[in-house]
Amino acid sequence: MDESETALDNEDQALAASHRALLRVPEAAKDIRYWLFVLTGGALLYLVLPPLFFILSTSFVSERGPDAGAFTLKHYATIVGSLAEFWALLWNSLVFSVGSALWALLLGTLLAWLAERTDAPFRNVAYVSAFVAFGIPGIVKVIGWILLLGPKAGLINVAVRDLGGTFPIFNLFSMAGMILVEALVWAPVVFLLMVPPFRSLDPSFEDAALVSGSNNWQVFRRVTLPLALPSVFSVLILTFVRSLEAFEIPALIGLPGGIEVLTTKIFLQFRGHIIPRYGEASAYSVLLIGLVALVLVFYHRATQHAYKFTTVTGRGYRPRRIELGSWRRVGGCCLLLLPLLQILPLVALVWASLLPYMQQLSGKALAVVSLKNYLTAFNDSTIVSAIVN
């Protein structure tokens, strides 16, 4: 009996030790999470605070003259003195950002719904092309769209002119052109961000609506979209802020069309004058940062009660795909827009790189196709050093 009691005691001690070890694992995990949070927060502060402090301080410091280095409000006074120009910049920035965000959200959300909630074909093609879009620099896409829709030599505009149509059919160097290209650049991102919400929606709500006599469009409008509304709102704010901060499209498309936004105005304070106006550029930057901060505060207040939209699913959860019927091919064609919108500007860019000057596809153009531009580029030391850097 003594041996059996000893064995039981040893077993109890082993169980107690293992229990204590299991309790220590979550504590260790908490410590790891804590230090990861501290390190990440420290890295963010190190990366964000110095440039932010520099921008703020420069906006309040006199740049030249006898009071150089002294505190001043003249940079902000200059902006207030040309208040009409500032309101025009703000209006252009808001129109560009809101328009781009809405169109990107509309296109990306529609394609995500088709891919996740319907039986439309080419879903995998859409997924792959959306991921590939991340590997294509934004400035490359912008140049490609300029080659396609430029008002004078754009491939699409010239093709329509040769067919006897109105020339140009679309002037890319306009506010509409800026919004179009920005929306097309952001549509794949919106698509990928909206796929998870549509994938996780409980189909029992949609089934209940269908049983009640609603058609597919009514189910999407009254059930699916409201359930995904928090995600839709988050993606809308993200695309709005990113469009507000965008530079490539306003610089390459807006400036040739005589359209300035806040980001290009900041750039012109550096490059548009013989002596760079660092103070005014910093003042405009502070105003832009303040505008973005206001949007983020509004977003935080608006999403404080997002938990009300949470849907809990059980083991029996299975995503149900809506049968589009005769509209299935139309849905598939819509999904093919994603790869098409990535391929078109790249094809235009490659075609232009093989020619001495931009021209339509023809026998004459094919006769002058060469790699001369690439040889010139690689023989240029500045381009080679840029690639190495």
TAVEN-V383887 format. One line per field, one symbol per residue. ss: DSSP state (~ for helix, > for strand, _ for the rest). phi: phi as a letter, one per 20 degrees, with the letter a starting at -180 (. if undefined). A space follows every 10 residues. Layout:
BEGIN
ss = ???
phi = ???
END
This chain:
BEGIN
ss = _~~~~~~~~~ ~~~~~~~~~~ ~~~~~~~~~~ ~~~~~~~~~~ ~~~~~~~~~~ ~~~~~~~~~_ >_________ >__~~~~~~~ ~_~~~~~~~~ ~~~~~~~~~~ ~~~~~~~~~~ ~~~~~~~>__ __~~~~~~~~ ~~~____~~~ ~~~~~~~~~_ ____~~~~~~ ~~________ ____~~~~~~ ~~~~~~~~~~ ~~~~~~~~~~ __~~~~~~~~ ~____~~~~~ ~~~~~~~_~~ ~~~~~~~~~~ ~~~~___~~~ ~~~~~~~___ _~~~~~~~~~ ~______~~~ ~~~~~~~~~~ ~~~~~~~~~~ ~~___~~~~_ __________ _>__~~~~~~ ~~~~~~~~~~ ~~~~~~~~~~ ~~~_______ __~~~~~___ _~~~~~~~__ ~~~~~~~~_
phi = .fffffffff ffffffffff ffffffffff ffffffffff ffffffeefg fffffffffd dfebnfdgne fbdfffffff fdffffffff ffffffffff ffffffffff fffffddcef fmffffffff ffgfedgfff fffffffedg fdcfgfffff ffenefcefb efebfffffg fffffegfff gffefggffe ffffffffff ffofefffff fedffffegg fffffffgff ffffefcgfg fedfffemdd cffffffffe decfdgefff ffffffffff fffffffgff ffdfdfffef ddddfefbgd efeemfefff fffffffgff fefgffffff fffedfbfbf fafffffdfb dfffffffee fffffffff
END
